[in-house]
Amino acid sequence: MSLTTVNFFEVVKKQYVFKMKSYRSLFTSLIITQLIGILFSMGGGGSMGIGGGDFYVNISFLSADIVIAFTMLAVFTYGIQLTTKAYRYDDFTFVTNRMSACIANIFFLLSMSVFGAITAILSGNLIKVIAYFMEDSVVDIRSSITIMQYVFGVVSTILLIFLFSTFGYFIGAMVQRHKLFMFVIPTVIIGVIVFFSKWEIQLVVEFGKFFFQETLFSLFVLKVGVTSLLLFAVSFWAMNRLEVRE
């Protein structure tokens, strides 16, 4: 009998460090995805034209919105990946249980969300610099937002990206719980959208407004926090009922 006491938080820490070192390829993949997003962003997120007589001015709005969207899609897929057998079996390197593995995954996805959000937002300046040198145009890189607004923007982006990663983790956990969910979940989502569309309720738009158009920052944090917590709770329930090793 071993007299060594296994500390739960130490196990979580070791698993987290292990994932950060072992899954570095996911960070590389995220950067490549963001580079692709930058290419798509070069056309501008919107434009408007002003003309009269012998002149015409076309104004294009450059932003990191497309890069952020690509980042959300990427971390969504990474959340699913973490629930697959290959990634779950890595946890057996340690004396662990489903709870410690799940918490380590939460911190890993949060770390990816922080990294992805910061690099995505910084890519906005890179897009403007590239546009300045590649196009025969004037690029205005001035910003009218305050430092506090910028910080709120960064935190909000981190939370939104993290929310997408937790949703991916939830989808992956349910599919691992039973392969039938691979067909059930898309069917339910499409069915709900179609059902509400008949009643002229734009479900996707309303869902977007619930998170993306929240004006009160504290309420926004609460919405994302509660939603992510619920998704991880259900994910843990699904993963905890899996066999120790298939």
C-alpha positions in Angstrom: 0.0 0.0 0.0 1.3 3.4 -0.9 1.6 6.0 1.8 1.9 8.8 -0.7 -1.1 11.2 -0.7 -2.1 12.3 -4.2 -3.0 16.0 -4.2 -5.9 16.7 -6.5 -4.8 20.2 -7.5 -1.2 19.0 -8.1 -2.6 16.4 -10.5 -4.6 19.0 -12.3 -1.5 21.3 -12.5 0.6 18.4 -13.9 -2.0 17.5 -16.5 -2.4 21.1 -17.6 1.3 21.6 -18.0 1.5 18.3 -19.9 -1.3 19.4 -22.3 0.4 22.8 -22.9 3.6 21.1 -23.8 2.2 18.1 -25.7 -0.5 20.0 -27.7 1.7 22.7 -29.0 0.7 21.7 -32.5 -2.8 23.1 -31.8 -1.3 26.5 -31.2 0.5 26.3 -34.4 -2.6 25.3 -36.2 -4.5 28.2 -34.6 -1.8 30.7 -35.9 -2.2 29.2 -39.4 -5.9 29.5 -39.2 -5.6 33.2 -38.2 -3.2 33.8 -41.1 -5.9 32.5 -43.4 -8.3 34.8 -41.7 -6.0 37.7 -42.3 -6.0 37.0 -46.0 -9.8 37.0 -46.1 -9.8 40.3 -44.1 -7.7 42.1 -46.7 -10.8 42.8 -48.7 -12.3 44.8 -45.8 -15.2 44.0 -43.5 -17.3 46.6 -45.3 -17.0 49.5 -47.7 -18.8 52.6 -48.9 -18.2 55.0 -51.8 -18.5 58.7 -52.1 -18.3 60.4 -55.5 -19.3 63.4 -57.6 -18.0 65.0 -60.7 -14.5 63.8 -61.6 -13.6 62.1 -58.4 -14.7 58.9 -56.5 -13.6 57.8 -53.1 -14.0 54.2 -51.9 -13.7 53.6 -48.1 -13.0 50.1 -46.9 -13.2 49.2 -43.2 -10.4 47.0 -42.0 -10.8 45.0 -38.8 -9.9 41.7 -37.2 -13.6 40.5 -37.1 -12.9 37.8 -39.7 -9.8 36.6 -37.9 -11.8 36.4 -34.6 -14.5 34.4 -36.4 -11.8 32.0 -37.7 -10.4 31.7 -34.2 -13.8 30.8 -32.8 -14.2 28.1 -35.4 -10.7 26.7 -34.6 -11.1 26.5 -30.8 -14.6 25.0 -31.4 -12.9 22.1 -33.3 -10.1 21.8 -30.6 -12.8 21.5 -27.9 -14.2 18.5 -29.8 -10.7 17.0 -30.3 -10.0 17.0 -26.6 -12.8 14.5 -26.0 -11.6 12.0 -28.5 -10.0 8.7 -27.5 -6.4 9.7 -28.5 -6.5 12.8 -26.3 -8.3 11.1 -23.4 -5.8 8.3 -23.3 -3.0 10.8 -22.7 -4.6 11.5 -19.3 -3.8 8.0 -18.1 -0.2 9.0 -17.9 -1.1 10.4 -14.5 -3.0 9.1 -11.5 -6.1 10.9 -12.4 -9.9 10.8 -12.6 -12.5 12.4 -14.9 -12.8 15.4 -12.8 -9.2 16.4 -12.8 -8.9 15.7 -16.5 -12.0 17.9 -17.2 -10.6 20.8 -15.1 -7.2 20.5 -16.9 -9.1 20.7 -20.2 -10.9 23.8 -19.0 -7.7 25.5 -18.2 -6.1 24.4 -21.5 -9.0 25.7 -23.5 -9.0 29.0 -21.5 -5.3 29.4 -22.3 -5.9 28.8 -25.9 -8.8 31.3 -25.8 -6.5 34.0 -24.2 -3.8 33.3 -26.8 -6.2 33.3 -29.7 -8.0 36.4 -28.6 -4.8 38.5 -28.1 -3.3 37.4 -31.4 -6.6 37.9 -33.3 -7.0 41.4 -31.9 -3.4 42.3 -32.7 -3.9 41.0 -36.2 -6.1 44.1 -36.8 -3.0 46.3 -36.8 -1.1 43.9 -39.0 -4.0 44.0 -41.5 -3.8 47.8 -41.7 0.0 47.7 -42.1 -0.3 45.2 -45.0 -3.0 47.2 -46.6 -0.8 50.3 -46.3 2.1 48.8 -48.2 0.1 46.7 -50.7 -2.6 49.2 -51.9 -2.3 52.7 -53.4 -4.5 54.2 -50.6 -4.5 56.1 -47.4 -4.8 53.9 -44.3 -5.9 55.5 -41.0 -4.7 53.5 -38.1 -5.9 55.9 -35.4 -8.2 54.6 -32.7 -11.0 56.5 -31.0 -11.5 54.1 -28.1 -10.1 54.5 -24.6 -7.7 52.1 -22.9 -10.5 50.8 -20.7 -12.7 50.1 -23.7 -9.8 48.3 -25.3 -9.4 46.1 -22.2 -13.1 45.3 -22.1 -12.9 44.4 -25.8 -10.0 42.0 -25.2 -11.7 40.4 -22.2 -15.0 40.1 -24.1 -13.2 38.4 -27.1 -11.5 36.0 -24.7 -14.8 35.0 -23.2 -16.6 34.6 -26.5 -13.8 32.4 -27.9 -13.8 30.4 -24.7 -17.6 30.0 -25.0 -17.2 28.5 -28.5 -14.5 26.1 -27.2 -16.8 24.9 -24.4 -19.6 24.3 -26.9 -17.2 22.2 -29.0 -16.2 20.3 -25.8 -19.8 19.7 -25.0 -20.6 18.4 -28.6 -17.6 16.1 -28.4 -18.5 14.8 -25.0 -22.0 14.0 -26.0 -20.8 12.2 -29.2 -18.3 10.2 -27.1 -21.1 9.3 -24.7 -23.1 7.8 -27.5 -22.3 7.9 -31.3 -26.0 8.5 -31.9 -25.6 12.1 -30.8 -23.4 12.6 -33.9 -26.7 12.6 -35.8 -29.1 13.7 -33.1 -27.4 17.1 -32.2 -27.3 18.5 -35.8 -30.8 17.3 -36.4 -32.1 18.9 -33.3 -30.3 22.2 -34.0 -31.6 22.3 -37.6 -35.1 21.3 -36.5 -35.3 24.0 -33.8 -34.1 26.6 -36.3 -36.7 25.5 -38.9 -39.5 25.3 -36.3 -38.9 28.9 -35.1 -38.4 30.2 -38.6 -42.0 29.2 -39.3 -43.1 31.5 -36.5 -40.9 34.2 -38.0 -38.5 34.1 -35.1 -34.9 34.4 -36.1 -33.4 32.1 -33.6 -29.8 32.5 -34.7 -30.2 36.3 -34.6 -31.8 36.3 -31.2 -29.0 33.9 -29.9 -26.4 36.3 -31.3 -28.1 39.3 -29.6 -28.2 37.5 -26.3 -24.4 37.4 -26.2 -22.9 39.8 -28.8 -25.2 42.8 -28.2 -25.1 42.8 -24.4 -24.3 46.4 -23.4 -23.7 45.8 -19.7 -20.2 44.2 -19.3 -20.9 42.5 -16.0 -24.1 40.9 -17.3 -22.2 39.7 -20.4 -19.6 38.1 -18.2 -22.3 36.4 -16.2 -24.1 35.1 -19.3 -20.9 33.6 -20.8 -19.8 32.3 -17.4 -23.0 30.5 -16.5 -23.4 29.1 -20.1 -19.9 27.8 -20.1 -20.3 26.3 -16.6 -23.5 24.5 -17.6 -21.9 23.1 -20.8 -18.9 21.8 -18.9 -21.2 20.3 -16.2 -23.1 18.3 -18.8 -19.8 17.4 -20.6 -18.3 16.1 -17.3 -21.5 14.1 -16.7 -21.2 12.5 -20.2 -17.5 11.9 -19.9 -17.7 10.5 -16.4 -20.1 7.8 -17.5 -17.6 6.5 -20.1 -15.6 3.4 -19.3 -12.1 4.0 -17.9 -10.6 2.7 -21.1 -12.4 1.3 -24.1 
